[in-house]
């Protein structure tokens, strides 16, 4: 029986996913790090501190440390998100519906905790979540299931009692690896990606979410 629902953040709650690329390119170019959009494929799924560590290994530069570059990227994307991002359609409706029906609600994201805290608060979503978990607190990010398992434990529920809502392939893999049910809500451009076939269900938008899906 499902009694908890766990959300991803970037690309599911907030349309921040494209902004990561903008911030990473801007800060990389500022420090003369030879990063291109094509090279983003090398770090897909990695957390931002892992990304800049990868850059330092493969594209070394002078000056700022990898950690300092990661912090600059975070400052940039937080500011960019506040100015240009928005809450996706259906998010508030879904969160309100879950609250009204007594489900526990968690957030589990690979984004750093300070970014999560700032943006969830800025967009008025904090009150909807019982637990907010960042992959900062676990050893490995998605597609490893650790962040989802940590969130479930914090909610006080078993993994098999959880439904995950995810927009990414890595997040879907992580949710299934955690032995949770997963409904994928991909970007329209990726809706037909065959890798989402492992999900238990798919939606075009959270506007299509209903509590009957939890049964």
Protein Blocks (a to p, Z undefined) as FASTA:
>chain_A
ZZbdcddfehplpccllmmmmmmmmmmmmnopacdfklmmmmgoiafklmmmmmmmmmgc
ehjafklmmmmmmmmmmmmmmmmgccdehklmmmmmmmmnopacddddfbdfklmmmmmm
mnopmmmpmbdcdfklpmbdcfbfklmmmmmmmnopafklpccddfbfklmmmmmmnopa
cdddddfklmmpmklmmpgbdcfbfklpcfklmZZ
